[in-house]
Amino acid sequence: MGDRRAIIFDLDGVIVDTAKFHFLAWRKLANDLGFDFTKEQNEQLKGVSRVDSLKKILEWGDMELSEEEFQKQMALKNENYLSYVDGMDDGEILPGVKKVLDYLDENQVPYALGSASKNARPILKKIDLYHRFDAIVDGTDVSKAKPDPEVFLIAAEKLNVEPQQCVVFEDSVAGVQAANIGGMLSVGIGAKDVLHEADHVFTDFTEIELNFIDKLLNTEKK
């Protein structure tokens, strides 16, 4: 392998699709508060922290809450989200992901998780991938949200590689920006028109050939 020695994966929308669970939990919160919440609005919350997500939703609903009620609603949302997560198994892993992880294992390429989610570890355990990651960095380990590259920089440090030696797979604009700011090669998973700042973009992992992974690990940053 070349100068790039490690891979960092986001979780939501990359390894699994928990966005649908976030949507259901946020919609229930909004409905309970007396207004609606759409899938289009949910798209705008990708890569956004729970606190900032609730702030946005309250703005859309033209509603203000006391600090105490704000904290209560955040906790309720997480409880509802976790009730959906509790039913997850390895069938929730997105198509094509295991093929890439198997290839990395076979070629002894270390890989980490770099996620804003504070539920990343229990989710990885539910889908039976927890033991496969060389390092895990989640929302409990960071103080700055993407597009700040903190989560990826910590992951690189845990993998004992330089940031410029990492390739990041991300599904959010903020995540792609974080990878770019951190000096890493960015691969967007999603729509090309949305993730155009990424070095490469694929709709999902089924579009990614294994020889492309090999090329990634031997490619200089643009």
N, C-alpha and C positions, 0 to 999 in steps of 0.2 A: 504494500500500500504506500501511497505517497505522503505528502506533508499533512494531509488531513487524517487525523487518527481517531476521531470520536464523533458520535452522533448524539444529538439531544432532541428528544421528542416532547412536544406539548401533549397533553392528555385529551381534553375535551375537543371533539371534532377531528382528532388525529388518530388516537388509539381506539377510543370509543366515542359514541355519540351520546353524550349526556346532556347536550343542548336541549333535547326534547324534554328531559326531566326538569331542567331549569325552567323551561317555558311553562310547563304545567304548574310548577310550584309558584312561579312569579304571577301567573295568570290567576291562580287561586287567591294569592295575596291581594292583587288588584281588585278582583271581584268582591272579596270580603270587605274591602275598603269602599266599594261602591262605584268602581269604574272598570273599563275593559283594558285589556292588554293584548296586543296583536303579535303575530309571528314576525312581522316586519320590525316591530320595536325590539323584539327579542334578539334579532340579528345584530342590532346596535350594541348589545350588551356583551358580545363575544370578547373575551380577554379582559373584561372590566371587573373590578373587585366587587364583592357583595355589597359593601357600603355604598360605592359609587353607583352601582346598579339600582339600589333602592332609591337613592337620591334622584336618579333620572326618571324612574317610574313615578315617583311622587310629583315631579315636575310635570310629566305628561298627564297625570290625573289632577293637576292643579290643587295639590293637597300638601299641607304641612303637618308634621307630627312632633310631639314633644320628644326630647332625647330618650326618655324612658320608653315611650311607645315605639320609637324608631328601633331601639334595641330589641324590644319584644317582637316586632314584626320580622326583623332579621332572623331571630331565633326560630320563629314559627316557619318562615320560608325554608330554613335549613332542615327543620324536622320533616317537613313535607317532601323536600328533595331527597333526603336520606331514606324516606319510606319507599320511594321509587328505586333508589340505588340498592336497597336491601334485596330486591328481587333480581339483581343482575347476576349473570354467570358468563363463562367464556364465549357464549354465543353472541354477546354484545360487542366483541372485538370486531372492528371494522374490516371489511374484506381486503385481503392483500397484506395486512399488517404482519401477521405471523410469518409469512413468506420472507419478508424483509428482516425480521428479527432472527429467524433461523439462519439466514445468509450471514448476518453480522456475527452470530455465534460461531458459525463454521469458520469464518475468517478471522476470528478473535479480535473483532472491532468492538471496543467498549462503547456502551451507550447509557445515557441517563435520561431521567424524566425531569422536565423543567416546566412546572405547571403553577398557575395562580391559585388553583383549587386547594382548599384546606382539607378536602376529602379525598385527595389523590391516593394516599396510601390504602385506605379501606377499599377504594374502587379497584386498585391493582390487585389486592388480595381476592376480591370477589371474582375477578376475571382470570385469576391464577397466573398473573404475570409479575407479581411483586418480586419474586425470587430471581427474576431474569435480569433486572436492571442493576448495573454496577453502581449507580448512584441515583438517589431520588431527592429532588428539591421541590417543595410545594409551598403553598401559601403560609404555612406555619414557620417557614425558614426565611422569609423575605419581608422587607419593610417598604419596598417600592414596587409599584405596579408597572407592568409593561405599558408603554414602550421603554421604560427604563430597563436596561439589560441585566439588572442584578440577578434575577433567577437563573439566567443562562451563565453568567460569570461564576456564580457559586457552583453550578453544575460542572463547568469546565475545571474549576479548582478541585472539586471532589474526584474528577476523573484523572487529575494530575496531567492535564494538557493545557496548552495555551489557547485562548479564545479563538485565534485565527486558525487553529487546527480542528475546529468544530463545524459540523453541519447541523443546522436546526430545521426541524419539520414543524410547521405552524399553520393554523387555519385562520388566524385573526390578523387584521392589519397591524394592531398594536404589537402582536408577537413577532411578525415579520420585521417591523421597525426596530424592535428590541434586539433581534438577531443582527440586523445590519449595523446598528449603533455599536454593538459589542464586537464588531469586526468579524463576524461569523458568516459562513455561506448560508443563505436562507432558501428553503424550499417551501412554497406555499401549497397547502392542500385545500382546494376549493375553487372559486371562480377566478379566472384570469383577470377580468376587469376590476375585481375587488382587490386582489393580491398582487397587483402589477409591480409593486416595489420589490417583490421577491426575486432572487436570482433565477429560480425555476418555479413553475407552477403546474400542478397536476390536479385533476378533479378529485381523484382519490388514489389509494395505493395500488389498485388494480391496473392503473395506467403505467406504473413504474416497473421497468425491466430491471433485473438484477445487475445487468452490465452497466446500467446507469448509476447504480449505487457505487459500483467499482470506479466509474469515471469521476463521480463526485469526490471520492476520497483521493483523487489524483488531479484535482482542478484548483487552479489559483482563483482567488476572489476577483471579481470583475473590477 
